[in-house]
Amino acid sequence: MKEISAIITTRREDVSGGTPVFVAKDEQEMQDIAFLLEKILDGMVHEIAPRILVIVRHK
């Protein structure tokens, strides 16, 4: 089973839903947040659109 654990973006207006959303000020901060959350949540980062990343847990 797969589960989206978090969304990281620099474009808040482009995302919504029940998953936690982390808004970064720029692309570097977005990458830094994604790297940290990937480790904490034991997931994998996937880019679904420019400047929108998701953390997916593969159970």
PyMOL commands that set and color helices and strands:
alter all, ss='L'
color gray80, all
select helices_A, chain A and resi 12-14+27-41
alter helices_A, ss='H'
color red, helices_A
select strands_A, chain A and resi 2-9+21-23+44-49+52-58
alter strands_A, ss='S'
color yellow, strands_A
deselect
rebuild
show_as cartoon
